[in-house]
């Protein structure tokens, strides 16, 4: 599948996005916004996990 992006890079990008969101969540004092950023980071981690599992299949 030549048109498919490199899965490792995509997983790395998803993890980097999650890390960036969590870092930003730690720098704010608005609890509601912090919780939303954490949920969004969880979504990126789930995407990375899905892509990793798909790559192993």
C-alpha positions as CSV (number, residue, x, y, z in Angstrom):
1,X,0.0,0.0,0.0
2,X,2.2,2.8,-1.3
3,X,-0.3,5.5,-0.6
4,X,-0.6,4.8,3.1
5,X,1.4,7.1,5.4
6,X,4.2,5.6,7.5
7,X,2.3,4.2,10.5
8,X,5.2,4.8,13.0
9,X,5.4,8.5,12.1
10,X,1.6,8.8,12.4
11,X,1.7,7.1,15.9
12,X,4.5,9.3,16.9
13,X,2.6,12.4,15.8
14,X,-0.5,11.2,17.8
15,X,1.6,10.7,20.9
16,X,3.3,14.1,20.4
17,X,-0.1,15.8,20.1
18,X,-1.2,14.1,23.4
19,X,1.9,15.2,25.1
20,X,1.5,18.8,23.9
21,X,-2.1,18.9,25.1
22,X,-1.1,17.5,28.5
23,X,1.7,19.9,28.9
24,X,-0.7,22.8,28.1
25,X,-3.2,21.4,30.5
26,X,-0.6,21.6,33.3
27,X,0.0,25.3,32.6
28,X,-3.5,26.6,33.0
29,X,-5.7,27.2,36.0
30,X,-9.1,26.8,34.4
31,X,-10.2,23.4,35.7
32,X,-12.9,22.9,33.1
33,X,-10.4,23.7,30.2
34,X,-7.8,21.4,31.8
35,X,-10.3,18.5,31.9
36,X,-11.2,19.1,28.2
37,X,-7.5,19.1,27.2
38,X,-7.0,15.9,29.1
39,X,-9.9,14.2,27.4
40,X,-8.6,15.4,24.0
41,X,-5.2,14.0,24.9
42,X,-6.8,10.7,25.8
43,X,-8.4,10.6,22.4
44,X,-5.0,11.1,20.8
45,X,-3.6,8.2,22.8
46,X,-6.5,6.0,21.8
47,X,-5.8,6.9,18.1
48,X,-2.1,6.1,18.5
49,X,-3.1,2.7,20.2
50,X,-5.5,1.9,17.3
51,X,-2.9,2.7,14.7
52,X,-0.3,0.7,16.5
53,X,-2.6,-2.3,16.8
54,X,-3.7,-2.0,13.1
55,X,0.0,-2.0,12.1
56,X,0.6,-5.2,14.0
57,X,-2.4,-7.0,12.3
